[in-house]
């Protein structure tokens, strides 16, 4: 939970090592069955079997399926945790928006947890062998000792998950957060992200405009270089003269709704900028309904953000923040 990328790499290496032990155990069992006098595990054969498993297409299909399962389960778990927290603190109104925010903010972290579990649980008979060893070790332990060991392990795990050290893997943040993607695929992944943000912006403007076509429009820096900032722009029709409450509502909805890699949100009336929200470095794991909270991340924030905060319809903000093309 605190260092998902580091643990995912560690679990991947651990899974490969355990596959090596599994291959060695199978080789030893085969030699015993055939009655070989030389029951010696040849390291080269073990390495060869592990290598064959790694280049086997079935192995990569299994990895792909596991990644899909991890993403789905992790996103659902992150959404449910965020929804439960929102329900306990704020009540039932706005739960869909909270679910969406939680999935965006922590879905990949929870997915890394699920992926680590799958990596350590799958692969040959390694899990069954570890269970046998654990049973053999704990069978002779007094019950009180075993209970204390379990309590200490669970407590240490919970403490590390909540307040453990973090691990910053720099290359992952490179290339606009796509450093983990092979260079040849980054443009394709970035195009998919651009399409998703465009869909989100369409959902935001449609909700804000209600039945008035063109009341709000949007644009996005699609297909820009990865080194450049991703900027989403909301533009209000100057002919309708939107009031500060409408502008604050639009800013809150966009900040709640847009994907986390969108670094900047601009709010304009026609071609006149009103204010700019810098999203980097600010948590987005729960939806905002207080316009005054935008004054910190907003550049040149107008004073009226605080003044109009009580007049902003939080129910409308939460409703528009929960739209999704899915």
C-alpha positions, -999 to +999 in steps of 0.1 A: +000+000+000+029+024+007+053+012-020+032-006-046+057-005-075+086-017-053+066-046-038+053-056-073+088-059-085+098-078-054+069-102-057+077-108-094+112-117-086+100-139-057+076-157-080+104-165-105+126-178-076+098-199-063+092-214-098+129-223-097+125-241-064+094-258-078+113-270-108+141-283-086+116-302-065+099-317-095+133-328-109+142-344-076+109-362-075+112-375-110+147-389-103+134-406-072+106-422-092+129-435-118+152-449-092+182-428-102+212-433-080+223-398-085+196-377-069+213-344-076+195-314-089+214-299-118+211-261-117+214-257-154+183-279-159+163-259-133+173-226-150+163-241-184+129-252-171+122-217-156+133-201-189+110-223-209+081-213-186+089-177-191+089-178-229+058-201-230+029-181-246+005-198-221+025-182-192+021-147-207-016-153-213-019-162-177+000-131-167-023-110-189-054-125-174-039-120-139-033-083-147-069-079-158-082-096-127-059-075-105-070-042-122-107-051-118-105-064-083-082-035-072-104-008-087-135-023-071-118-026-037-106+010-039-140+022-049-157+003-021-133+016+006-138+052-006-176+047-007-176+033+028-155+062+041-178+087+024-209+070+038-195+071+073-185+107+072-208+125+047-238+101+044-254+084+014-256+115-009-227+115-033-216+079-029-213+073-068-189+103-070-169+089-040-167+055-056-154+070-088-129+092-070-116+063-050-112+040-080-092+067-099-071+077-069-062+043-054-072+017-080-037+010-092-024+007-057-050-018-047-044-036-080-007-039-071-017-056-039-039-081-057-012-087-083+013-095-055-011-120-040-016-137-074+021-138-081+029-153-047-001-177-048+003-190-083+030-209-101+033-247-099+031-263-065+049-235-046+019-225-025+012-261-015+048-267-006+049-235+016+017-246+033+033-280+041+064-263+056+043-239+076+021-266+090+052-286+099+068-257+117+037-245+135+024-280+145+049-281+174+044-246+186+022-239+217-011-223+209-003-191+228+030-187+209+013-192+175-014-167+184+011-141+194+030-146+162-001-142+141-011-110+161+024-095+157+025-103+119-010-089+113-003-058+134+031-051+117+014-055+083-013-031+092+011-006+106+033-007+075+003-004+052-009+027+071+023+045+080+052+025+065+081+040+045+073+049+009+095+040-020+097+064-049+105+046-082+116+075-104+114+059-138+077+051-134+069+089-132+090+096-163+073+102-196+041+117-180+037+087-158+042+062-186+078+053-177+068+017-170+054+013-205+078+001-232+088+031-253+072+018-285+038+016-268+038+049-249+022+069-278-006+043-281-013+043-244-012+081-243-037+083-272-060+060-252-057+083-222-065+113-244-096+096-256-107+088-221-102+124-209-121+137-240-150+114-230-149+127-195-149+163-206-179+156-228-197+141-198-188+172-177-200+198-202-232+178-210-241+177-173-232+214-167-251+226-198-283+207-189-306+212-219-288+244-231-266+233-260-233+251-261-236+266-226-203+249-218-177+236-242-142+220-236-109+213-252-079+192-242-042+191-251-045+157-269-015+143-287+009+168-270+044+157-262+047+135-231+070+161-215+043+188-218+015+193-192-019+179-199-044+208-197-082+205-198-101+237-205-137+245-197-152+274-217-184+291-207-205+308-233-201+346-227-235+353-241-251+337-211-230+356-186-224+327-162-224+339-125-196+330-100-216+301-086-218+285-120-181+290-125-173+275-091-196+246-098-179+238-131-144+240-115-154+216-087-170+191-111-140+191-135-115+187-106-136+158-092-142+141-125-111+142-146-085+115-146-055+120-123-030+126-150-047+158-161-023+183-144-041+216-151-077+228-154-085+261-170-118+279-166-126+305-192-156+327-201-153+330-239-116+338-244-112+355-210-094+333-184-111+332-149-087+310-130-064+279-134-063+249-111-030+231-106-039+195-096-005+181-092+004+174-055-032+175-043-052+145-032-082+135-053-094+105-034-128+121-024-149+146-043-149+183-033-180+203-028-166+234-011-155+260-036-133+276-010-111+245-011-101+255-047-083+286-036-052+267-026-046+249-059-060+277-081-036+303-095-048+339-091-079+325-073-106+351-071-119+362-037-154+352-046-146+315-045-149+317-007-179+341-009-200+319-032-191+286-015-223+284+006-244+290-026-229+261-046-253+233-050-233+203-036-259+178-048-254+190-084-216+189-081-217+154-068-242+143-095-220+157-123-189+143-107-202+108-110-208+106-148-187+080-167-187+068-203-185+033-189 
